[in-house]
Amino acid sequence: MNTNTRRLASRIAVGLLVPAMLSVPTAQAAEAVAWDELPKKLELDGTHSKRPYRRYRVLTTDGKTHVDHGLVFTPTDVKLMYTGSSIPREQVKEIRISRHGRFGEAFFAPARALLNRIGDDDWALLLLVSPFSFILIPVSLGVTAAAAPIVLPIEGIKRLLPEKVIQVAP
């Protein structure tokens, strides 16, 4: 077999295997979780998500879908943090969690991590002080540019993954 035939065979194999590997998570069944365990299962820390900017979709028994970036659970209902609406416990059928966040948050995460190490949570104040801003702004832009070839493909792959589905146990 010559090299062109081998390349064609390997391309066909990759072309068939990659979509199959990406569709495997969709074949997984949704897990049923008790109401009291939902905040722990959804990785909620009190009222805020441990992973900010995740999108939560709450599907109700009447077929409606409510979308928000934060959920607050009480014994009687779930409140959508940013839209302000509330859904009674009996009407919640399942919750879907996106596996990716907002693109801008992922893109600037390396620079934000660098600035957090320098100034803890007050790094934005460092950028306002002129001597520091002349140093920190080019450095943070350089870190973002250097990390882009790594961050962009990872974020693209995350966007191809299906949502995590959690069914609410009756």
Accessible surface in RSA format (square Angstrom, percent):
REM  Atomic radii and reference values for relative SASA: ProtOr
REM  Chains: A
REM  Algorithm: Lee & Richards
REM  Probe-radius: 1.40
REM  Slices: 20
REM RES _ NUM      All-atoms   Total-Side   Main-Chain    Non-polar    All polar
REM                ABS   REL    ABS   REL    ABS   REL    ABS   REL    ABS   REL
RES MET A   1   156.77  81.2  86.70  57.4  70.06 166.8  81.14  69.0  75.63 100.2
RES ASN A   2    95.26  65.7  81.28  78.5  13.98  33.7  41.92 100.9  53.34  51.6
RES THR A   3    86.37  61.4  85.04  86.2   1.34   3.2  63.01  84.6  23.36  35.3
RES ASN A   4   103.34  71.3  96.64  93.4   6.71  16.2  25.92  62.4  77.43  74.8
RES THR A   5    60.58  43.1  56.88  57.7   3.70   8.8  39.94  53.6  20.65  31.2
RES ARG A   6   140.07  58.8 134.76  68.7   5.31  12.6  41.77  57.1  98.30  59.6
RES ARG A   7   143.36  60.2 141.36  72.1   1.99   4.7  40.46  55.3 102.89  62.4
RES LEU A   8   106.45  59.3 104.33  74.6   2.13   5.3 105.99  74.4   0.46   1.2
RES ALA A   9    51.09  47.0  41.15  63.5   9.94  22.6  46.17  65.0   4.92  13.0
RES SER A  10    59.06  49.9  52.32  69.8   6.74  15.5  45.12  96.1  13.94  19.5
RES ARG A  11   173.11  72.7 162.42  82.8  10.69  25.4  53.27  72.8 119.84  72.6
RES ILE A  12    96.01  54.6  89.93  67.0   6.08  14.7  95.65  68.9   0.36   1.0
RES ALA A  13    45.20  41.6  39.23  60.5   5.97  13.6  45.06  63.5   0.13   0.3
RES VAL A  14    88.46  58.2  87.97  79.6   0.49   1.2  88.43  76.8   0.03   0.1
RES GLY A  15    42.94  52.9   0.00   N/A  42.94  52.9  32.52  89.2  10.42  23.3
RES LEU A  16   126.42  70.4 117.19  83.8   9.22  23.2 118.43  83.2   7.98  21.5
RES LEU A  17   106.15  59.1 106.15  75.9   0.00   0.0 106.15  74.5   0.00   0.0
RES VAL A  18    64.63  42.5  64.63  58.5   0.00   0.0  64.63  56.2   0.00   0.0
RES PRO A  19    76.07  55.4  68.34  62.3   7.73  28.1  72.45  59.8   3.62  22.5
RES ALA A  20    49.34  45.4  41.70  64.3   7.64  17.4  47.53  66.9   1.81   4.8
RES MET A  21   126.13  65.3 113.78  75.3  12.35  29.4  85.48  72.7  40.65  53.9
RES LEU A  22    57.80  32.2  53.11  38.0   4.69  11.8  53.88  37.8   3.92  10.5
RES SER A  23    56.79  48.0  50.99  68.1   5.80  13.4  37.05  78.9  19.73  27.6
RES VAL A  24    91.65  60.3  87.92  79.6   3.74   9.0  91.12  79.2   0.53   1.4
RES PRO A  25    36.39  26.5  27.92  25.4   8.47  30.8  27.92  23.0   8.47  52.6
RES THR A  26    87.59  62.3  57.47  58.3  30.11  71.8  50.58  67.9  37.00  55.9
RES ALA A  27    90.09  82.8  52.17  80.5  37.93  86.3  63.66  89.6  26.44  70.0
RES GLN A  28   124.35  69.5  99.60  72.8  24.74  58.9  37.96  80.8  86.39  65.5
RES ALA A  29    98.55  90.6  63.87  98.6  34.68  78.9  73.17 103.0  25.38  67.2
RES ALA A  30    33.85  31.1   7.56  11.7  26.29  59.8  10.50  14.8  23.35  61.9
RES GLU A  31    73.82  42.4  66.91  50.6   6.91  16.5  34.61  67.0  39.21  32.0
RES ALA A  32    71.66  65.9  40.53  62.6  31.13  70.8  40.53  57.1  31.13  82.5
RES VAL A  33    15.56  10.2  11.68  10.6   3.89   9.4  15.56  13.5   0.00   0.0
RES ALA A  34    51.90  47.7  45.54  70.3   6.36  14.5  46.62  65.7   5.28  14.0
RES TRP A  35     9.40   3.8   5.61   2.7   3.79   8.9   4.29   2.3   5.11   8.3
RES ASP A  36   118.00  82.7  92.04  91.6  25.96  61.4  32.15  75.7  85.84  85.6
RES GLU A  37    80.44  46.2  79.94  60.5   0.50   1.2  31.29  60.5  49.15  40.1
RES LEU A  38     0.00   0.0   0.00   0.0   0.00   0.0   0.00   0.0   0.00   0.0
RES PRO A  39    39.44  28.7  39.44  36.0   0.00   0.0  39.44  32.6   0.00   0.0
RES LYS A  40   155.85  76.0 136.99  84.1  18.86  44.9 100.24  90.2  55.62  59.2
RES LYS A  41    71.54  34.9  62.40  38.3   9.14  21.8  26.67  24.0  44.88  47.8
RES LEU A  42     5.14   2.9   0.00   0.0   5.14  12.9   0.85   0.6   4.29  11.5
RES GLU A  43    64.99  37.3  63.16  47.8   1.83   4.4  29.23  56.5  35.77  29.2
RES LEU A  44    13.87   7.7   0.95   0.7  12.93  32.5   0.95   0.7  12.93  34.8
RES ASP A  45    94.12  65.9  84.59  84.2   9.53  22.5   7.19  16.9  86.93  86.7
RES GLY A  46    64.63  79.7   0.00   N/A  64.63  79.7  43.02 118.1  21.61  48.4
RES THR A  47    63.41  45.1  60.96  61.8   2.45   5.8  48.10  64.6  15.30  23.1
RES HIS A  48   112.54  61.5 112.51  78.2   0.03   0.1  77.82  80.2  34.73  40.4
RES SER A  49    19.25  16.3   4.05   5.4  15.20  35.0   3.00   6.4  16.25  22.8
RES LYS A  50   136.43  66.6 106.28  65.2  30.15  71.8  59.35  53.4  77.08  82.1
RES ARG A  51   115.34  48.4 112.96  57.6   2.38   5.7  34.51  47.2  80.83  49.0
RES PRO A  52    89.96  65.6  75.74  69.0  14.23  51.7  79.96  66.0  10.01  62.2
RES TYR A  53    80.68  37.7  74.12  42.2   6.56  17.1  32.57  24.5  48.11  59.3
RES ARG A  54    41.18  17.3  41.18  21.0   0.00   0.0   2.13   2.9  39.04  23.7
RES ARG A  55    88.48  37.1  88.31  45.0   0.17   0.4  17.59  24.0  70.88  43.0
RES TYR A  56     2.68   1.2   2.68   1.5   0.00   0.0   0.02   0.0   2.65   3.3
RES ARG A  57    71.52  30.0  71.52  36.5   0.00   0.0   4.22   5.8  67.30  40.8
RES VAL A  58     0.00   0.0   0.00   0.0   0.00   0.0   0.00   0.0   0.00   0.0
RES LEU A  59    38.55  21.5  38.55  27.6   0.00   0.0  38.55  27.1   0.00   0.0
RES THR A  60     4.33   3.1   2.69   2.7   1.64   3.9   2.54   3.4   1.79   2.7
RES THR A  61    90.57  64.4  59.90  60.7  30.67  73.1  46.64  62.6  43.93  66.4
RES ASP A  62    98.60  69.1  59.98  59.7  38.62  91.3  48.34 113.8  50.26  50.1
RES GLY A  63    63.60  78.4   0.00   N/A  63.60  78.4  36.09  99.0  27.51  61.6
RES LYS A  64   126.51  61.7 120.54  74.0   5.96  14.2  72.22  65.0  54.28  57.8
RES THR A  65    65.42  46.5  35.89  36.4  29.53  70.4  18.13  24.4  47.29  71.5
RES HIS A  66    51.55  28.2  47.56  33.1   4.00  10.2  33.19  34.2  18.37  21.4
RES VAL A  67    67.26  44.3  51.57  46.7  15.69  37.8  51.57  44.8  15.69  42.6
RES ASP A  68     5.28   3.7   1.10   1.1   4.18   9.9   4.18   9.8   1.10   1.1
RES HIS A  69    53.13  29.0  46.93  32.6   6.20  15.9  28.56  29.4  24.57  28.6
RES GLY A  70     1.24   1.5   0.00   N/A   1.24   1.5   1.24   3.4   0.00   0.0
RES LEU A  71     0.04   0.0   0.00   0.0   0.04   0.1   0.00   0.0   0.04   0.1
RES VAL A  72    33.65  22.1  33.57  30.4   0.08   0.2  33.65  29.2   0.00   0.0
RES PHE A  73    33.43  16.7   6.95   4.3  26.48  68.9   7.00   4.2  26.43  75.7
RES THR A  74    37.05  26.3  32.06  32.5   4.99  11.9  36.58  49.1   0.47   0.7
RES PRO A  75   107.02  78.0  99.84  91.0   7.18  26.1 103.60  85.5   3.42  21.3
RES THR A  76    99.11  70.5  92.31  93.6   6.81  16.2  76.78 103.1  22.33  33.8
RES ASP A  77    22.50  15.8  22.50  22.4   0.00   0.0   4.86  11.4  17.64  17.6
RES VAL A  78     0.00   0.0   0.00   0.0   0.00   0.0   0.00   0.0   0.00   0.0
RES LYS A  79    92.40  45.1  92.40  56.7   0.00   0.0  45.47  40.9  46.93  50.0
RES LEU A  80     4.08   2.3   2.81   2.0   1.27   3.2   2.81   2.0   1.27   3.4
RES MET A  81    53.76  27.8  28.22  18.7  25.54  60.8  25.80  21.9  27.96  37.0
RES TYR A  82   152.80  71.3 118.52  67.4  34.28  89.2  84.73  63.7  68.07  83.9
RES THR A  83    89.87  63.9  53.83  54.6  36.05  85.9  60.73  81.6  29.14  44.0
RES GLY A  84    61.28  75.6   0.00   N/A  61.28  75.6  31.95  87.7  29.34  65.7
RES SER A  85    48.39  40.9  39.02  52.1   9.37  21.6  45.31  96.5   3.08   4.3
RES SER A  86    56.94  48.1  31.28  41.7  25.66  59.1  27.76  59.1  29.18  40.9
RES ILE A  87     5.79   3.3   5.31   4.0   0.48   1.2   5.79   4.2   0.00   0.0
RES PRO A  88    56.36  41.1  55.69  50.8   0.67   2.4  56.36  46.5   0.00   0.0
RES ARG A  89    95.60  40.1  91.66  46.7   3.94   9.4  13.95  19.1  81.65  49.5
RES GLU A  90   139.71  80.2 113.08  85.6  26.62  63.4  73.03 141.3  66.68  54.4
RES GLN A  91    81.24  45.4  81.19  59.3   0.06   0.1  14.72  31.3  66.52  50.5
RES VAL A  92     8.05   5.3   0.00   0.0   8.05  19.4   0.00   0.0   8.05  21.8
RES LYS A  93   112.09  54.7 105.32  64.6   6.77  16.1  52.98  47.7  59.11  63.0
RES GLU A  94    11.67   6.7  11.67   8.8   0.00   0.0   0.91   1.8  10.76   8.8
RES ILE A  95     0.00   0.0   0.00   0.0   0.00   0.0   0.00   0.0   0.00   0.0
RES ARG A  96    66.79  28.0  66.79  34.0   0.00   0.0   1.40   1.9  65.39  39.6
RES ILE A  97     8.55   4.9   8.49   6.3   0.06   0.1   8.49   6.1   0.06   0.2
RES SER A  98     2.72   2.3   2.07   2.8   0.64   1.5   2.31   4.9   0.41   0.6
RES ARG A  99    78.87  33.1  72.76  37.1   6.11  14.5  13.83  18.9  65.04  39.4
RES HIS A 100    38.17  20.9  35.05  24.4   3.12   8.0  21.87  22.5  16.30  19.0
RES GLY A 101    23.81  29.4   0.00   N/A  23.81  29.4  13.81  37.9  10.00  22.4
RES ARG A 102   116.19  48.8 109.97  56.1   6.22  14.8  47.55  65.0  68.64  41.6
RES PHE A 103    94.26  47.2  89.81  55.6   4.45  11.6  89.81  54.5   4.45  12.7
RES GLY A 104    34.53  42.6   0.00   N/A  34.53  42.6  28.19  77.4   6.34  14.2
RES GLU A 105    53.15  30.5  50.93  38.5   2.23   5.3  14.32  27.7  38.84  31.7
RES ALA A 106    24.13  22.2  14.21  21.9   9.92  22.6  21.82  30.7   2.31   6.1
RES PHE A 107    47.75  23.9  46.81  29.0   0.94   2.4  46.81  28.4   0.94   2.7
RES PHE A 108    94.31  47.2  94.15  58.3   0.16   0.4  94.15  57.1   0.16   0.4
RES ALA A 109    42.74  39.3  39.12  60.4   3.62   8.2  39.94  56.2   2.80   7.4
RES PRO A 110    33.61  24.5  22.37  20.4  11.25  40.9  30.38  25.1   3.23  20.1
RES ALA A 111     8.09   7.4   8.09  12.5   0.00   0.0   8.09  11.4   0.00   0.0
RES ARG A 112    75.07  31.5  73.08  37.3   1.99   4.7  35.40  48.4  39.66  24.0
RES ALA A 113    53.55  49.2  46.68  72.0   6.87  15.6  52.24  73.6   1.31   3.5
RES LEU A 114    52.77  29.4  49.31  35.3   3.45   8.7  52.00  36.5   0.77   2.1
RES LEU A 115     7.66   4.3   7.66   5.5   0.00   0.0   7.66   5.4   0.00   0.0
RES ASN A 116    53.89  37.2  49.99  48.3   3.90   9.4  17.88  43.0  36.01  34.8
RES ARG A 117   207.13  87.0 172.74  88.1  34.38  81.9  59.04  80.7 148.09  89.7
RES ILE A 118    90.66  51.6  58.04  43.2  32.62  78.6  63.77  45.9  26.89  73.0
RES GLY A 119    15.92  19.6   0.00   N/A  15.92  19.6  12.18  33.4   3.74   8.4
RES ASP A 120   108.30  75.9 103.15 102.7   5.16  12.2  29.78  70.1  78.52  78.3
RES ASP A 121   131.40  92.0 108.98 108.5  22.42  53.0  33.37  78.5  98.03  97.8
RES ASP A 122    87.76  61.5  84.35  84.0   3.41   8.1  15.28  36.0  72.48  72.3
RES TRP A 123    62.78  25.2  62.78  30.4   0.00   0.0  50.58  27.0  12.20  19.8
RES ALA A 124    54.70  50.3  52.65  81.3   2.04   4.7  52.83  74.4   1.87   4.9
RES LEU A 125   108.97  60.7 108.03  77.3   0.94   2.4 108.14  75.9   0.83   2.2
RES LEU A 126    38.71  21.6  38.71  27.7   0.00   0.0  38.71  27.2   0.00   0.0
RES LEU A 127    46.37  25.8  37.10  26.5   9.27  23.3  37.10  26.1   9.27  24.9
RES LEU A 128   141.29  78.7 112.13  80.2  29.16  73.3 115.04  80.8  26.25  70.6
RES VAL A 129    71.01  46.7  66.17  59.9   4.84  11.7  71.01  61.7   0.00   0.0
RES SER A 130    66.98  56.6  61.95  82.7   5.03  11.6  35.80  76.2  31.18  43.7
RES PRO A 131    84.97  61.9  75.15  68.5   9.82  35.7  82.59  68.2   2.38  14.8
RES PHE A 132    99.42  49.7  99.42  61.6   0.00   0.0  99.42  60.3   0.00   0.0
RES SER A 133    17.25  14.6  15.44  20.6   1.81   4.2   5.46  11.6  11.79  16.5
RES PHE A 134   157.78  78.9 142.62  88.3  15.15  39.4 145.23  88.0  12.55  35.9
RES ILE A 135   111.34  63.4 106.48  79.3   4.87  11.7 110.80  79.8   0.55   1.5
RES LEU A 136    12.91   7.2  12.70   9.1   0.22   0.5  12.70   8.9   0.22   0.6
RES ILE A 137    77.63  44.2  77.63  57.8   0.00   0.0  77.63  55.9   0.00   0.0
RES PRO A 138    77.19  56.3  65.64  59.8  11.55  42.0  69.28  57.2   7.91  49.1
RES VAL A 139    68.88  45.3  61.61  55.8   7.27  17.5  68.08  59.2   0.80   2.2
RES SER A 140    13.18  11.1  12.81  17.1   0.37   0.9   3.25   6.9   9.93  13.9
RES LEU A 141   107.72  60.0 103.60  74.1   4.12  10.3 103.78  72.9   3.94  10.6
RES GLY A 142    38.75  47.8   0.00   N/A  38.75  47.8  33.87  93.0   4.87  10.9
RES VAL A 143    47.00  30.9  42.89  38.8   4.11   9.9  45.78  39.8   1.21   3.3
RES THR A 144     7.56   5.4   7.14   7.2   0.42   1.0   6.21   8.3   1.35   2.0
RES ALA A 145    68.11  62.6  51.26  79.1  16.85  38.3  57.67  81.2  10.44  27.7
RES ALA A 146    76.57  70.4  51.36  79.3  25.22  57.4  63.64  89.6  12.94  34.3
RES ALA A 147    17.91  16.5  15.15  23.4   2.77   6.3  17.86  25.2   0.05   0.1
RES ALA A 148    16.21  14.9  15.20  23.5   1.00   2.3  16.06  22.6   0.15   0.4
RES PRO A 149    92.97  67.8  72.38  66.0  20.59  74.8  82.14  67.8  10.83  67.3
RES ILE A 150   114.31  65.1 109.32  81.4   5.00  12.0 113.62  81.8   0.70   1.9
RES VAL A 151    25.00  16.5  23.30  21.1   1.70   4.1  24.70  21.5   0.31   0.8
RES LEU A 152    74.71  41.6  67.68  48.4   7.03  17.7  67.98  47.7   6.73  18.1
RES PRO A 153    72.86  53.1  59.98  54.7  12.87  46.8  71.23  58.8   1.63  10.1
RES ILE A 154    89.29  50.8  88.30  65.8   0.99   2.4  88.98  64.1   0.31   0.8
RES GLU A 155     4.91   2.8   4.79   3.6   0.12   0.3   0.95   1.8   3.96   3.2
RES GLY A 156    33.75  41.6   0.00   N/A  33.75  41.6  29.96  82.2   3.79   8.5
RES ILE A 157    98.67  56.1  98.18  73.1   0.49   1.2  98.18  70.7   0.49   1.3
RES LYS A 158    81.70  39.9  81.67  50.1   0.03   0.1  34.14  30.7  47.55  50.7
RES ARG A 159   100.42  42.2  77.08  39.3  23.34  55.6  42.77  58.5  57.65  34.9
RES LEU A 160   114.40  63.7  91.76  65.6  22.65  56.9  94.28  66.2  20.12  54.2
RES LEU A 161    59.02  32.9  47.96  34.3  11.06  27.8  48.12  33.8  10.91  29.3
RES PRO A 162    31.54  23.0  20.79  19.0  10.75  39.1  31.54  26.0   0.00   0.0
RES GLU A 163    37.27  21.4  24.27  18.4  13.00  30.9  20.70  40.0  16.57  13.5
RES LYS A 164    62.06  30.3  60.16  36.9   1.90   4.5  32.90  29.6  29.15  31.1
RES VAL A 165    34.39  22.6  25.78  23.3   8.60  20.7  25.78  22.4   8.60  23.3
RES ILE A 166     0.00   0.0   0.00   0.0   0.00   0.0   0.00   0.0   0.00   0.0
RES GLN A 167    72.20  40.4  72.20  52.8   0.00   0.0   7.37  15.7  64.83  49.2
RES VAL A 168    23.64  15.6   7.69   7.0  15.95  38.4   7.69   6.7  15.95  43.3
RES ALA A 169    32.74  30.1  24.03  37.1   8.71  19.8  24.51  34.5   8.24  21.8
RES PRO A 170   179.37 130.7 106.32  96.9  73.05 265.5 145.85 120.4  33.52 208.3
END  Absolute sums over single chains surface
CHAIN  1 A    11272.7       9408.3       1864.5       7268.1       4004.6
END  Absolute sums over all chains
TOTAL         11272.7       9408.3       1864.5       7268.1       4004.6
